[in-house]
Amino acid sequence: MSFIRNVFVRAKDAESVVLIDIGAQTVSGAYALFVEGQSPVILYERSMAVEFHEGEAQEQAVLRALKTLGETILREGAPVLIRAVGKGNTRGILVSIDAPWQRTSVRTEYIEEKKPFLFTKHLVSALLEKTKVKPPGKMLVDESVIGTVLNGYETNNPYGKEAHRAEIMILTSLIDEVIAKNIVTTLRSVYHTRHVLPIAGTSLRYQAVRNIFPHERDALILDVTGPLTSIALIRNDLFVSIIQITDRLATIEEWVARVVAELVEVARRYPLPRTIFLLAREPEVLELQKALAAASLGDLWLSDSPPAIVPVLSSQLTSLVRQATTGTPDLLTLLMALYWRYRDPVRER
């Protein structure tokens, strides 16, 4: 720990964040440290299986595990944070919530004026507030701008530019309202902070992968980190569509068949890219990669050459996120740290 203390104790712009990942079977937590211009550091992390009692609702079991996890990482992780930076308070808590409680969707909003207007974060924030939709029983926890087209041209740094027309692609995270409120209440009771930022796991991981591989302008992102599967299509560096497979598939063979069927439907509307990023827990990710590779995917691309299936491994991210713990790096924790580092929130609730 002396290395971390020497590096960060004098950094005035350092901030620490609690990262919490909530799945149907497992809850995980970590302390991460962020310093401008440096890679994030995972100072401490812990994972716990959700234990189910007979006759107990799934949500109740998850909340009980979350409270135990929060108390554990506060008791064990806070001293690590204090040794690293000299204080134990954090910027807040980022909470990634997965199936079956999350839903991710994308929409495009348009602005067109006769006279040129200045494209600003305030303009986007006002637009999000005006157009947001919250279905009954859902909590809108995050809206992230994932693509901007000004005057017909995709623009990576749009703020401060003038335009007559703007298209804004927005990724929306919705969480079941009851569990979202209970999660926030549980974490606030443990950490005594109001700064809890929930987000759908699918949305978070998509945004993290786009920042890890910024030069892949055309790709499919196949997310199988939880019990359900999502398929995101990127074309010309813009988010085009997302498909979420909500059925619980018992075997890998059933999973491959369903993924192929969904890709067939996507191929009816768009040319399929040559790269597939595969997100799954290790070592399952290699088994899924092998199964997909054996599925003759090249037929969908009308080519003898199959697409490149690229598993995203935690070992690939260690150059982007430093690990101060002795355990094996957790892929989801690393992706959460990278999401926080690269995020550009128009507003935070």
C-alpha positions in Angstrom: 0.0 0.0 0.0 3.0 2.4 0.4 3.2 2.8 -3.4 -0.4 3.9 -3.6 -0.1 6.2 -0.6 3.0 7.9 -2.0 1.3 8.5 -5.3 -2.1 9.7 -4.2 -1.9 11.3 -0.8 -0.8 14.6 -2.4 -3.2 14.6 -5.3 -5.8 17.4 -4.7 -8.0 16.2 -7.6 -8.3 12.6 -6.4 -11.7 11.2 -5.9 -12.8 7.8 -4.6 -16.0 6.0 -5.6 -17.8 2.9 -4.3 -18.7 0.6 -7.1 -21.6 -1.8 -6.6 -22.7 -4.5 -9.1 -26.1 -6.2 -8.4 -27.0 -9.4 -10.2 -29.6 -12.0 -9.6 -27.1 -14.5 -8.1 -24.2 -12.3 -7.0 -23.5 -8.9 -5.5 -20.0 -7.3 -5.8 -18.5 -4.1 -4.4 -15.2 -2.2 -4.7 -13.4 1.0 -3.7 -11.9 2.7 -6.8 -9.6 5.7 -6.8 -9.6 8.2 -9.7 -7.0 10.9 -10.4 -7.1 13.2 -13.4 -4.7 11.9 -16.1 -4.0 8.6 -14.4 -5.5 5.1 -14.7 -8.1 4.3 -12.1 -7.0 2.1 -9.2 -9.1 -0.7 -7.6 -8.1 -0.4 -3.9 -10.4 -3.1 -2.5 -13.1 -5.5 -3.8 -15.4 -8.1 -2.5 -18.0 -10.4 -4.0 -20.8 -12.4 -2.3 -23.3 -15.0 -3.5 -26.9 -14.3 -2.9 -28.3 -16.8 -0.4 -32.0 -17.7 -0.8 -34.2 -18.7 2.1 -37.1 -21.0 1.5 -40.2 -19.1 0.4 -38.3 -15.8 0.2 -38.7 -13.4 -2.7 -35.7 -12.9 -4.9 -35.6 -9.2 -4.3 -35.5 -9.7 -0.5 -32.6 -12.1 -0.8 -30.7 -9.7 -3.0 -31.3 -6.7 -0.6 -30.1 -8.8 2.4 -26.9 -9.7 0.5 -26.4 -6.1 -0.5 -26.6 -4.8 3.1 -24.1 -7.5 4.2 -21.8 -6.6 1.3 -22.1 -2.9 2.0 -21.2 -3.3 5.7 -18.3 -5.6 4.8 -16.6 -3.4 2.3 -17.2 -0.4 4.6 -15.5 -2.2 7.5 -12.7 -3.7 5.5 -12.3 -1.3 2.5 -12.6 2.1 4.2 -9.3 1.6 6.2 -7.6 0.7 2.9 -8.9 3.9 1.4 -7.7 5.9 4.4 -4.2 4.5 4.1 -4.2 5.3 0.4 -5.4 8.9 0.4 -5.7 10.0 4.1 -9.5 10.1 4.2 -12.3 7.7 4.1 -15.1 9.7 2.5 -16.1 9.0 -1.1 -17.5 10.9 -4.1 -20.5 8.6 -4.1 -21.8 5.2 -5.0 -22.2 3.9 -8.6 -24.6 1.0 -8.7 -24.9 -1.2 -11.8 -28.2 -3.2 -11.7 -28.8 -6.2 -13.9 -31.6 -8.5 -15.0 -34.3 -9.1 -14.2 -34.8 -5.6 -12.9 -33.2 -3.4 -15.6 -34.2 -2.3 -19.1 -32.1 -0.5 -21.6 -33.5 1.4 -24.7 -32.2 3.9 -27.2 -34.0 6.8 -28.9 -33.1 9.7 -31.1 -34.2 13.3 -30.5 -34.0 16.0 -33.2 -33.5 19.8 -33.1 -33.8 21.9 -36.2 -33.8 25.7 -36.4 -33.8 28.2 -39.4 -31.0 30.1 -37.7 -27.8 28.5 -36.4 -27.9 27.6 -32.7 -25.1 26.8 -30.3 -25.1 23.2 -29.3 -24.4 23.1 -25.5 -24.8 20.7 -22.5 -27.5 23.0 -21.2 -29.4 22.6 -24.4 -29.1 18.8 -24.2 -30.1 18.8 -20.5 -33.2 20.8 -21.2 -34.1 18.5 -24.1 -33.7 15.4 -21.9 -35.9 16.9 -19.3 -38.6 17.8 -21.8 -38.6 14.4 -23.6 -38.1 11.9 -20.8 -40.7 9.2 -20.4 -41.1 7.0 -17.3 -43.3 3.9 -17.8 -45.4 2.9 -14.9 -43.6 0.9 -12.3 -40.1 2.0 -13.7 -37.6 4.4 -12.4 -35.6 6.5 -14.9 -32.1 6.3 -13.5 -29.9 7.4 -16.3 -29.9 9.0 -19.8 -26.6 9.1 -21.6 -25.8 10.8 -24.9 -24.1 8.2 -27.0 -24.0 9.8 -30.4 -24.5 13.3 -32.0 -25.0 14.3 -35.6 -24.7 18.0 -36.4 -25.8 19.2 -39.9 -25.8 15.6 -41.1 -22.2 14.7 -39.8 -21.4 12.5 -36.9 -19.6 14.7 -34.4 -17.5 13.4 -31.5 -17.0 16.7 -29.7 -20.3 18.6 -30.4 -20.5 21.0 -27.5 -19.8 24.6 -28.4 -20.4 24.1 -32.1 -23.1 25.9 -34.2 -25.6 23.9 -36.2 -28.9 24.2 -38.0 -29.9 20.5 -37.3 -28.9 18.1 -34.6 -29.7 14.4 -34.0 -29.0 13.2 -30.5 -28.9 9.4 -29.7 -29.8 8.8 -26.0 -29.3 5.5 -24.1 -31.9 5.2 -21.3 -31.7 3.1 -18.2 -34.9 2.0 -16.5 -35.0 0.0 -13.3 -38.0 -1.6 -11.6 -39.1 1.2 -9.2 -39.6 -0.8 -6.0 -36.2 -2.5 -6.1 -34.5 0.6 -7.2 -35.8 2.6 -4.2 -34.9 -0.3 -1.9 -31.4 -0.5 -3.3 -30.8 3.2 -2.8 -32.3 3.2 0.7 -30.1 0.2 1.7 -26.9 1.8 0.4 -27.7 5.2 2.0 -28.3 3.5 5.4 -24.9 1.9 5.2 -22.9 4.8 3.8 -24.9 7.8 5.0 -24.7 9.5 1.6 -27.4 10.7 -0.7 -25.1 10.6 -3.8 -26.2 7.1 -5.1 -26.1 6.8 -8.9 -27.9 3.7 -10.3 -27.6 2.6 -13.9 -28.7 -0.4 -15.9 -25.8 -2.8 -16.3 -26.3 -3.2 -20.0 -26.0 0.5 -20.6 -22.9 0.8 -18.4 -21.1 -2.0 -20.1 -21.9 -0.8 -23.6 -20.5 2.6 -22.8 -17.4 1.2 -21.2 -16.7 -1.1 -24.2 -17.1 1.8 -26.6 -14.4 3.7 -24.8 -12.1 0.7 -24.6 -12.3 0.2 -28.3 -12.9 3.7 -29.7 -11.5 2.9 -33.2 -14.0 0.1 -33.9 -16.6 2.1 -35.8 -18.7 -1.0 -36.7 -19.2 -3.7 -34.2 -21.7 -6.0 -32.4 -21.5 -6.0 -28.6 -22.8 -9.3 -27.2 -23.4 -9.0 -23.5 -23.8 -12.3 -21.6 -22.5 -11.2 -18.2 -25.8 -12.0 -16.5 -28.6 -14.5 -16.9 -30.0 -12.6 -19.9 -28.4 -11.5 -23.2 -28.2 -8.2 -25.0 -27.0 -7.5 -28.6 -26.0 -3.9 -29.5 -25.3 -2.9 -33.1 -22.8 -0.1 -33.8 -22.6 1.3 -37.4 -20.4 4.2 -38.4 -19.6 4.8 -34.7 -23.3 5.3 -33.9 -25.6 3.2 -31.8 -28.2 1.7 -34.2 -30.2 -0.8 -32.2 -30.3 -3.0 -29.1 -31.9 -6.4 -28.7 -32.5 -7.9 -25.3 -33.2 -11.7 -25.1 -35.3 -12.0 -22.0 -35.9 -15.8 -22.2 -34.0 -18.0 -19.8 -32.1 -20.5 -22.1 -31.1 -23.7 -20.5 -28.2 -24.8 -22.7 -25.4 -23.2 -24.8 -26.9 -24.8 -27.9 -30.2 -23.0 -27.2 -28.4 -19.8 -26.6 -26.4 -20.0 -29.8 -29.6 -20.8 -31.8 -31.4 -17.8 -30.3 -28.5 -15.4 -30.9 -28.2 -16.5 -34.5 -32.0 -16.1 -35.0 -31.7 -12.5 -33.6 -28.7 -11.7 -35.9 -30.7 -13.0 -38.9 -33.4 -10.3 -38.0 -30.7 -7.6 -37.6 -29.2 -8.6 -41.0 -32.5 -8.0 -42.7 -32.2 -4.3 -41.9 -28.5 -3.6 -41.6 -25.2 -5.0 -43.0 -23.6 -6.9 -40.1 -20.1 -5.7 -39.0 -17.1 -8.0 -39.0 -16.3 -7.7 -35.3 -18.3 -9.1 -32.4 -17.2 -8.1 -28.9 -18.3 -10.9 -26.4 -18.8 -10.0 -22.8 -19.2 -12.8 -20.3 -17.7 -14.0 -17.1 -14.5 -16.1 -17.3 -14.0 -18.9 -18.0 -17.5 -19.1 -19.5 -16.6 -16.5 -22.2 -14.2 -18.9 -23.9 -16.8 -21.6 -24.1 -19.3 -19.2 -25.5 -16.8 -18.0 -28.1 -16.1 -21.5 -29.2 -19.8 -22.3 -29.5 -20.4 -19.2 -31.6 -17.4 -19.9 -33.8 -18.9 -23.3 -34.6 -22.2 -21.9 -35.6 -21.3 -21.0 -39.2 -21.9 -17.3 -38.7 -20.2 -16.6 -42.0 -23.4 -17.6 -43.7 -25.1 -14.5 -42.2 -22.3 -12.3 -43.7 -22.6 -14.0 -47.1 -18.9 -14.8 -46.8 -16.7 -17.8 -46.4 -14.8 -15.8 -43.7 -16.5 -15.7 -40.4 -16.6 -12.6 -38.2 -14.0 -12.0 -35.6 -15.4 -12.9 -32.2 -13.4 -10.9 -29.6 -13.8 -12.0 -26.0 -13.3 -9.0 -23.6 -11.1 -10.4 -20.9 -10.1 -8.8 -17.6 -6.4 -9.4 -18.5 -6.9 -7.0 -21.5 -8.0 -4.2 -19.2 -5.2 -4.2 -16.6 -3.3 -1.6 -18.6 -6.3 0.7 -18.3 -7.2 0.0 -14.6 -4.6 -0.7 -12.0 -5.2 -3.4 -9.4 -4.0 -2.8 -5.8 -5.7 -6.0 -4.6 -4.1 -9.5 -4.7 -7.2 -11.3 -6.1 -8.0 -12.0 -9.7 -9.4 -8.8 -11.4 -13.2 -8.9 -11.9 -14.3 -7.9 -15.4 -17.5 -6.2 -14.3 -15.6 -4.1 -11.6 -13.0 -3.0 -14.2 -15.8 -2.0 -16.7 -17.5 0.0 -13.9 -14.3 1.8 -13.2 -13.8 2.6 -16.8 -17.3 3.8 -17.2 -16.8 6.2 -14.3 -13.6 7.5 -15.7 -14.9 8.2 -19.2 -18.5 9.2 -18.4 -19.6 12.7 -19.5 -22.9 13.1 -17.6 -25.1 15.9 -18.9 -26.7 15.8 -15.4 -26.5 13.7 -12.4 -29.6 12.9 -10.3 
